[in-house]
């Protein structure tokens, strides 16, 4: 399992499709995309009738959760061609937004699970019941390896150079390959994805939704696999990074304040807290001197 390979593939395709829309006209590109989808080799793959950005996000997160669980269950790769989920948008109300996800697991009857989103659509908690049910249907239980492929990503990723992120990608990908049901590995995977999203700097083509989708899926799995334990610092920072990328200011402020209380026991958190304050407030006075600042803070 390569943590970033699927993400980069999706990101590249998105940018290509964006250019196609600019060069040929968005309506023509949409017609071509609909035609290609309708005439795909697998005619049995379900297609959501109502396509919106929110539906796409819910679908992407739910699909990633299901794919990761199928990988852990060692599902035959030939069966992975089918789209494992179909998402239907339900009417919204004063309690938030509502969706119905139909899950198509190999050799099992379809089951449906509601997803209720009272706040941010990338909140891992919103996908908790879906994740738990997918794990149960596949008869998957948490793994706690005796020799985890550990590391110190909070310290290393404070210098988010390409080679550092790629090294962490390889380490965590190997960890997930060997122990795909380890909650700690999923939390660190979400941290790498969030760190990569914070480095996104593509001007008019800036788009961090893919990073948020994948990170949310990993965090939802981490919670379902370890429901009785508190979230690790890596998981807390990863969830904060998602909030910073989508700009949920008040929620991010609360998360920053919680992390401040942990700095005494985990000094590696300090640059993350400062960088988060800089990003959330846009106030340069939060920054430390250049001599003390990490690359993360400078960026």
C-alpha atoms as one frame of an Amber mdcrd trajectory, in Angstrom:
protein
   0.000   0.000   0.000   1.380   3.392  -0.982  -0.199   6.164   1.058   0.260
   8.919  -1.541   0.152   7.092  -4.876  -3.633   7.094  -5.208  -3.816  10.668
  -4.016  -1.336  11.961  -6.569  -3.113  10.028  -9.299  -6.413  11.640  -8.387
  -4.861  15.078  -8.005  -3.183  14.887 -11.408  -6.389  13.739 -13.068  -8.299
  16.608 -11.440  -5.861  19.166 -12.809  -6.022  17.609 -16.291  -9.826  17.701
 -16.214  -9.691  21.331 -15.075  -7.553  22.226 -18.068  -9.917  20.309 -20.345
 -12.830  22.388 -19.047 -10.931  25.614 -19.717  -9.889  24.647 -23.234 -13.075
  22.996 -24.485 -15.848  24.456 -22.344 -17.211  23.050 -19.112 -20.495  21.781
 -20.573 -18.706  19.791 -23.285 -16.291  18.341 -20.741 -19.202  17.366 -18.483
 -21.007  15.682 -21.382 -17.854  13.752 -22.271 -17.336  12.735 -18.648 -20.949
  11.573 -18.322 -20.678   9.646 -21.579 -17.438   7.969 -20.533 -18.941   7.017
 -17.186 -22.094   5.612 -18.759 -20.098   3.597 -21.295 -17.507   2.229 -18.878
 -16.571  -1.434 -19.070 -18.388  -2.257 -15.852 -22.038  -1.482 -16.535 -23.044
  -2.706 -13.073 -21.148   0.009 -11.225 -23.709   2.246  -9.473 -23.780   5.931
 -10.323 -25.138   8.600  -7.994 -28.056  10.419  -9.575 -27.340  13.777  -7.928
 -23.799  15.084  -8.282 -22.727  18.043  -6.210 -19.436  18.967  -4.641 -20.696
  17.883  -1.215 -21.928  14.547  -2.592 -18.543  13.999  -4.240 -16.748  14.683
  -0.937 -18.955  12.278   1.030 -18.558   9.693  -1.720 -14.755  10.072  -1.773
 -14.419   9.709   2.007 -16.827   6.763   2.177 -15.124   5.056  -0.761 -11.677
   5.479   0.781 -12.877   4.027   4.097 -14.367   1.036   2.300 -11.317   0.497
   0.072  -8.955   0.539   3.059 -11.173  -1.919   4.928 -11.380  -4.205   1.882
  -7.596  -4.147   1.632  -7.332  -5.159   5.295  -9.812  -7.973   4.663  -7.709
  -9.169   1.692 -10.616  -8.884  -0.721  -9.845 -10.239  -4.200  -8.435  -7.347
  -6.253 -10.607  -8.364  -9.210 -13.645  -7.445  -7.134 -12.309  -3.975  -6.347
 -13.217  -2.659  -9.813 -16.777  -1.976  -8.698 -17.528   1.332  -7.032 -18.042
   0.218  -3.426 -20.423   3.037  -2.464 -23.303   5.060  -3.830 -24.234   8.347
  -2.165 -27.650   9.978  -2.236 -28.246  13.490  -0.906 -31.193  13.809   1.476
 -33.005  17.063   2.362 -31.110  19.284   4.781 -32.679  20.806   7.882 -31.751
  22.864  10.936 -29.705  19.916  12.250 -27.379  19.951   9.246 -26.866  18.032
   6.020 -27.870  14.434   5.475 -26.788  11.698   3.091 -27.525   8.038   2.534
 -24.604   5.782   1.631 -25.237   2.401   0.039 -22.232   0.114   0.494 -21.585
  -2.727  -1.956 -19.112  -5.140  -0.357 -17.984  -8.132  -2.445 -20.103 -11.255
  -1.996 -22.414  -9.489   0.464 -25.814  -7.901   0.258 -25.848  -4.131  -0.045
 -26.428  -2.229   3.164 -27.288   1.416   3.692 -26.041   3.807   6.345 -27.065
   7.427   6.978 -24.412  10.120   7.340 -25.464  13.219   9.224 -23.163  16.236
   9.087 -24.048  19.016  11.539 -20.883  21.034  10.804 -17.836  20.596   8.593
 -18.184  17.916   5.933 -14.639  16.708   6.666 -15.391  15.887  10.314 -14.193
  12.271  10.880 -16.867  11.742  13.548 -19.595  12.082  10.915 -18.326   8.896
   9.247 -18.005   6.902  12.479 -21.089   4.692  12.209 -20.381   3.931   8.550
 -16.800   2.945   9.349 -17.826   0.732  12.251 -20.416  -1.064  10.144 -17.993
  -1.667   7.262 -15.440  -3.150   9.679 -18.102  -5.337  11.265 -19.420  -6.571
   7.910 -15.888  -7.566   6.900 -15.284  -9.123  10.347 -12.257  -6.936  10.996
 -10.874  -6.278  14.476  -8.132  -3.852  15.590  -4.488  -4.859  15.415  -1.851
  -3.847  17.944   1.500  -4.947  16.508   4.268  -5.776  18.959   6.829  -4.036
  16.780   5.152  -1.072  15.082   7.116   0.746  12.422   7.233   3.803  14.637
   8.944   7.110  14.177   8.561  10.721  15.215   6.563  12.379  12.433   5.705
  15.452  14.504   9.400  16.288  14.768  10.348  15.255  11.233   7.456  16.908
   9.392   8.189  20.253  11.044  10.738  20.349   8.208   8.278  19.470   5.431
  10.699  19.051   2.567   9.808  16.676  -0.252  12.368  14.076   0.783  11.133
  14.131   4.406   7.485  13.705   3.408   8.382  10.910   0.994  10.419   9.102
   3.648   7.484   9.268   6.050   5.181   8.125   3.238   7.326   5.012   2.710
   7.539   4.231   6.416   3.821   4.587   7.093   2.865   2.845   3.847   4.945
  -0.155   4.924   3.334   0.004   8.367  -0.175   0.017   6.866   0.740  -2.753
   4.433   1.802  -5.017   7.283  -0.772  -3.812   9.833  -3.715  -2.204   8.011
  -5.851  -2.229  11.153  -3.490  -0.294  13.417  -5.140   2.937  14.559  -1.801
   4.679  15.217  -0.678   4.039  11.642  -3.865   5.627  10.288  -3.405   8.692
  12.485   0.147   9.155  11.219  -1.071   8.634   7.646  -3.560  11.471   8.148
  -0.749  13.658   9.518   1.383  13.105   6.397  -1.567  13.912   4.133  -2.389
  17.050   6.100   1.250  18.165   5.990   1.306  17.714   2.237  -1.897  19.723
   1.960  -0.312  22.571   3.926   2.436  22.729   1.313  -0.058  23.105  -1.562
   0.813  26.261  -3.477  -0.652  26.018  -6.959  -2.079  29.501  -7.371  -5.372
  29.422  -9.256  -5.248  25.622  -9.243  -4.959  25.419  -5.441  -7.058  22.457
  -4.323  -6.626  20.609  -1.034  -9.917  18.702  -1.060  -8.216  15.445  -2.036
  -5.857  15.674   0.940  -8.813  16.370   3.246 -10.826  13.447   1.833  -8.054
  10.909   2.365  -6.993  12.255   5.766 -10.603  12.198   7.003 -10.957   8.554
   5.950  -7.816   7.568   7.860  -8.950   9.436  10.975 -12.408   7.835  10.820
 -10.757   4.410  10.675  -8.406   5.284  13.530 -11.362   6.228  15.737 -13.339
   3.108  14.851 -10.317   0.893  15.492  -9.511   2.508  18.836 -12.804   3.831
  20.261 -11.886   3.541  23.949  -8.619   5.478  23.817  -7.904   9.174  23.518
  -6.697  10.522  20.207  -2.908  10.689  19.874  -1.063  13.959  19.311  -0.488
  12.919  15.685  -4.216  12.404  15.214  -5.058  15.692  16.926  -2.624  17.636
  14.735  -3.901  15.868  11.617  -7.485  16.847  12.419  -6.346  20.411  13.108
  -4.604  20.522   9.717  -7.841  19.548   7.969  -9.562  22.417   9.746  -6.812
  24.840   8.741  -7.060  23.746   5.112 -10.826  24.307   5.011 -10.630  27.366
   7.305 -12.909  26.411  10.203 -11.527  29.208  12.345 -13.404  28.864  15.648
 -13.036  25.079  15.697  -9.335  25.392  14.872  -8.856  27.867  17.720 -10.301
  25.367  20.189  -8.037  22.618  18.873  -5.000  24.883  19.080  -5.784  25.708
  22.711  -6.057  21.993  23.536  -2.676  21.271  21.923  -1.030  24.106  23.871
  -1.707  22.111  27.044   0.243  19.156  25.641   3.423  21.034  24.725   4.940
  20.431  28.159   4.904  16.664  27.589   5.420  16.796  23.829   7.705  19.717
  22.884   7.531  18.673  19.198   4.039  20.179  19.187   5.274  23.750  19.606
   6.075  24.481  15.926   2.724  22.966  14.902   0.869  25.172  17.363   2.691
  28.292  16.188   2.187  27.440  12.502  -1.499  26.771  13.193  -1.880  30.141
  14.926  -0.192  31.880  12.000  -2.458  30.148   9.501  -5.632  30.611  11.516
  -5.178  34.257  12.514  -3.009  35.550   9.636  -1.169  37.509  12.343   2.589
  37.543  11.686   3.274  38.696  15.261   2.643  35.126  16.446   5.846  33.993
  14.715   9.095  33.355  16.528  12.408  34.757  15.352  13.766  33.276  12.135
  16.569  31.614  14.094  14.075  29.675  16.209  11.405  29.033  13.561  11.123
  25.684  11.796  10.569  25.450   8.057   6.910  24.663   8.767   6.472  28.003
  10.563   8.327  29.905   7.852   6.156  28.473   5.102
